[in-house]
Amino acid sequence: MAVWIQAQQLQGDALHQMQSLYGQHFPIEVRHYLSQWIESQLWDAIDLENPQEEFKAKRLLDSLIQELQNKAEHQVGEDGFLLKIKLGHYANHVSSRTFDSTKLLVRCIKHILYTEQRLVREATNSNSPVGGMMDSMSQKYQQINQAFEELRLLTQDTENDLRKLQHNQEYFIIQYQESMRIQAQLASLATLPPADRQLREPALLSKKNTVEAWLTREANTLQKYRLDLAEKHQKTLQLLRKQQTIILDDELIQWKRRQQLAGNGGPPEGGLDILQSWCEKLAEMIWQNRQQIRRAEHLRQQLPIPGPIEELLNELNSTITDIISTLVTSTFIIEKQPPQVLKTQTKFAATVRLLVGGKLNVHMNPPQVKATIIIWCIGANVLVSGEILNNNCVMEYHQTTGTLSAHFRNMSLKRIKRSDRRGAESVTEEKFTILFESQFSVGSNELVFQVKTLSLPVVVIVHGSQDNNATATVLWDNAFAEPGRVPFLVPDKVLWPQLCEVINMKYKAEVQSNRGLSEENLVFLAQKAFSSSSNNPDDYRSMTMTWSQFNRESLPGRNFTFWQWFDGVMELTKKHLKPHWNDGAILGFVNKQQAQDMLMSKPNGTFLLRFSDSEIGGITIAWFFFCCCFFPGERMVWNLMPYTTKDFTIRSLADRISDLNHLLFLYPDRPKDEVFSKYYTPPLSKAVDGYVKPQIKQVVPDLFEWPLSVSCGRGDSMLDADGDFDLDDTMDVARHVEELLRRPVESQWSGQQS
């Protein structure tokens, strides 16, 4: 309804143009009272040149009739009575239309909407408050649809001119034949006696001169018609090329970019239906103009007239062939990409689609598509192929959706031939691509096309342990690939804020959570990535991170890279911690010193959950304990040894927290049962058949019974290099635990499973 609201605010000539759109064919009252319904319908989805669209047009107008009748029934009062009669009368008028007149009405409504949108758009450019409500995306679509309407009118105009030219040329040929007949009669006079020849010759000569003068004038007229028609075709082709550039170089490229980002966890790229409808309209317009140009060429050959028209027609034919070639080759796309991390001897799938296949009747002789895996060696431009099983597929036409596609369902990479790597590059940094190629003809073999398209970069692995590093290569390439690059060059370094967007997108997608990484989380990651202690986000905005820092060089003092650590966090959260992350129970991205500073001022038993700095895919519990037994007034923060996926397959995080009775409040002050109780495992049922089921709980020695060096953290006999508890470090500790476990324990907390 937004367009109609803005259309009513038009002024001056624009308002008069808008008002002139309406009349008996489509009353302005119908537009006003059904504005919301009219603007919500998919008028552009109806192809008026396709006889198969009759049902869609009829169904849409049936809905219009129903809306008119409903609106008429609810009119009351004197004014309402008149409107009721008018709306009801127009409903009857619409219902009595034939199919041809139905098409005219649909075209009329489309034209009205296009014109209103254009007038509003022009007003928007000159007076922004008037059109400020226009959505940029819908405005772009309106511009595309308006251009198609202009192309339709231009094509119809050249069709009319071509028919007129053909009619005039046919009449010219008749007159030319008459001139030849007169010439023959004059030649035959030579056999007659002089008296008879003198009697008949003047009339024939006069008639000959008249006809030849007409032929001369008409030849010039025909030549002008031909030149005018060629100029109109030039204008149409310019608009066609411009429209095609918008659709292929803007909209389709943006769709491919969204598809690439979807591989990193971005939002879905969206369906291809709108793009296909645009490409099919382009194909139809191009083909109609191509046929017109060919008919004009046929007329020129039928009646050659000296002049520049031959060169112009050759140029037009070359241009239209180039346009359609670009359209066909550009619309052979990969609808469903193969996996970007591809394991040998493992089945995988992919789908390719020709967006203009149905409109060009390619399915009448379905082409075969072949898939080949290749590697692009940048230095020497050498293609090295591997071997894919089940790599041939015939394109199928789906009548219900109007799509022509090939579904590779059971491909498998049998072997791969790698290139010679240099320097620090590993096999998981080597990028392949899958080439899909086909050949087909259109227009009774008039044009033959060889089409090919490349998949997004693929990293080939042979073992699951390589998946982590392969994913990093794919993530970096998808995020930072530049348009028109040489496959598969990517920047070696990027700004830190750019990388933050990428890892945040990936994290939310992998964890399947709306809770992404906060600014504090990203500062923590920056500190880890750059070995920095600054807490100011602005300090990192201009910093760059190289690929080597991301996933080639290990973090200081660690045996893993930044990405390997971050990927471990994602994997652990996805598999075991997702509900707690969504609840906000896990702070996660907090280092040990930060945890201590946060907890020291909190009540006894306050704890928080943070990801381990020292172990990939680990999470630890840091808690505050007020030690009054040996060092009165000593305030201590303790850290449990990190839990990993292996630990959570035995007992969940919530149950472990439930087991630890000294953990009372989740930072800052939430009672732990309030946060975690809904995730506790229900108590075991009573004994059955005299057997008691065993129960797993985590227990550690009571802190008050530990040696002095342990209970107050004054020694390091129980601590690992990072100061975390490790109850398996010494036999003394193990014996101490064993001794304590024989005693009744009222409060048990921290560490290992019993």
Secondary structure, 3 states (H helix, E strand, C coil): CHHHHHHCCCCHHHHHHHHCCCECCECHHHHHHCHHHHHHCCHHHCCCCCHHHHHHHHHHHHHHHHHHHHHHHCCCHHHHHHHHHHHHHHHHHHHCCCHHHHHHHHHHHHHHHHHHHHHHHHHHHHCHHHHCCCCHHHHHHHHHHHHHHHHHHHHHHHHHHHHHHHHHHHHHHHHHHHHHHHHHHHHHHHHCCHHHHHHHHHHHHHHHHHHHHHHHHHHHHHHHHHHHHHHHHHHHHHHHHHHHHHHHHHHHHHHHHHHHHHCCCCCCCCCCHHHHHHHHHHHHHHHHHHHHHHHHHHHHHHCCCCCCHHHHHHHHHHHHHHHHHHHHHHCEEEEECCCCEEECCCEEEEEEEECCCCCCCHHHCCCEEEEEEEEEECCCCEEEECEEECCEEECEEECCCCEEEEEEEEEEEEECCCCCCCCCCCHHHCCEEEEEEEEEEECCCCEEEEEEEECCCEEEECCHHHHHHHHHHHHHHHHHCCCCCCCCCCCCEEEHHHHHHHHHHHHHHHHCCCCCCCHHHHHHHHHHHHCCCCCCHHHHCCCEEEHHHHHCCECCCCCCEHHHHHHHHHHHHHHHHHHHHHCCCCCECCCHHHHHHHHCCCCCCEEEEEECCCCCCCEEEEEEEEECCCCCCEEEEEECCCECHHHHCCCCHHHHHHHCCCCCEECCCEEHHHHHHHHCCCCCCCCECCECCCCCCEECCCHHHCCHHHHCCCCCCCECCCCCECCCCCHHHHHHHHHHHCCCCCCCCCCEEC
